[in-house]
């Protein structure tokens, strides 16, 4: 799941493998929810990140190192 930001009402679906969010930090709702659900997450990406991702495009996520690779 790649999002601009996550609101507290948003829930992680069972099929979500990880979370990438442009806005937020380690204490953001997205980061906390991901940790609670044992999902990798990278938050606080550059503002223009979403310009480089198309719907359905594969994205590699390394939550431990904070690395996102757009294929």
C-alpha positions as CSV (number, residue, x, y, z in Angstrom):
1,X,0.0,0.0,0.0
2,X,1.5,3.4,-1.0
3,X,-0.3,6.4,0.4
4,X,0.1,10.2,0.8
5,X,-1.0,9.9,4.4
6,X,-3.1,7.6,6.6
7,X,-6.0,8.8,8.7
8,X,-6.8,7.1,12.0
9,X,-9.9,5.5,10.5
10,X,-7.9,3.7,7.9
11,X,-7.3,0.0,8.6
12,X,-4.6,-2.3,7.1
13,X,-6.2,-5.0,5.1
14,X,-5.0,-8.6,5.5
15,X,-3.6,-8.6,2.0
16,X,-1.3,-5.6,2.6
17,X,2.3,-6.7,2.7
18,X,3.8,-3.3,3.8
19,X,3.1,0.4,4.1
20,X,4.8,3.3,2.3
21,X,3.6,6.7,3.3
22,X,4.9,10.1,2.2
23,X,3.7,12.1,5.2
24,X,4.4,11.1,8.8
25,X,7.1,9.9,11.0
26,X,7.9,7.0,13.4
27,X,5.0,8.1,15.7
28,X,2.5,8.5,12.9
29,X,-0.7,6.4,12.8
30,X,0.6,4.5,9.8
31,X,3.9,3.6,11.5
32,X,2.3,2.6,14.7
33,X,-0.4,0.5,13.0
34,X,2.2,-1.2,10.8
35,X,4.3,-2.1,13.9
36,X,1.3,-3.4,15.7
37,X,0.4,-5.7,12.8
38,X,4.0,-6.8,12.1
39,X,4.1,-5.1,8.7
40,X,7.1,-3.4,7.3
41,X,6.8,0.4,6.8
42,X,8.6,3.4,5.4
43,X,7.2,6.8,6.3
44,X,8.3,10.4,5.6
45,X,9.3,10.0,1.9
46,X,10.0,13.0,-0.3
47,X,6.9,15.0,-1.4
48,X,7.5,14.0,-5.1
49,X,7.6,10.2,-4.4
50,X,4.1,9.5,-5.6
51,X,4.9,11.1,-9.0
52,X,7.2,8.1,-9.6
53,X,4.7,5.4,-8.8
54,X,1.8,4.2,-11.0
55,X,-1.2,2.2,-9.9
56,X,-0.4,-1.5,-10.0
57,X,3.4,-0.9,-10.2
58,X,5.6,-3.2,-8.2
59,X,7.5,-1.5,-5.3
60,X,10.2,-3.2,-3.1
61,X,10.1,-2.2,0.5
62,X,12.8,-2.7,3.2
63,X,11.3,-1.4,6.4
64,X,14.3,-2.3,8.5
65,X,16.6,0.0,6.5
66,X,14.0,2.5,5.2
67,X,14.6,1.7,1.6
68,X,11.9,1.9,-1.2
69,X,12.7,0.7,-4.7
70,X,10.3,1.5,-7.5
71,X,10.6,-1.1,-10.3
